[in-house]
């Protein structure tokens, strides 16, 4: 049984964002500090990646551990109530994520998924981004 009323649960769930989440803003900030420029939420690409580096043909998805079911993460625990509903919803998210990544790879893009829980360790996250993105391109005349 849910401890919250239907109205309170609805209000709480309506505040869950799909774009510009705290983990996503952190990833963007670190990528920018590393010297990279990017585009956001390109709807013309499969899965509408959160951060897109067109010149590098690299994309980053920043996934919430619960909504995208980060394997082995305690935040990915499925609710005990309404099992059929949640299993169907979360399994669709997993399948959609896999299909988007596969299609992007087929189109020649490199894909990185960063999980919400991985954004807690900024030093490791910065290394991950640096490894994935390489060195930013410096153009003649830029400082």
Secondary structure as UniProt FT lines:
FT   HELIX           6..14
FT   HELIX           22..33
FT   TURN            34..35
FT   STRAND          39..40
FT   TURN            43..44
FT   TURN            46..47
FT   STRAND          51..53
FT   HELIX           54..56
FT   STRAND          58..63
FT   TURN            65..69
FT   TURN            71..72
FT   HELIX           74..76
FT   HELIX           83..106
FT   TURN            107..108
FT   STRAND          110..115
FT   HELIX           116..120
FT   HELIX           122..133
FT   TURN            140..141
//
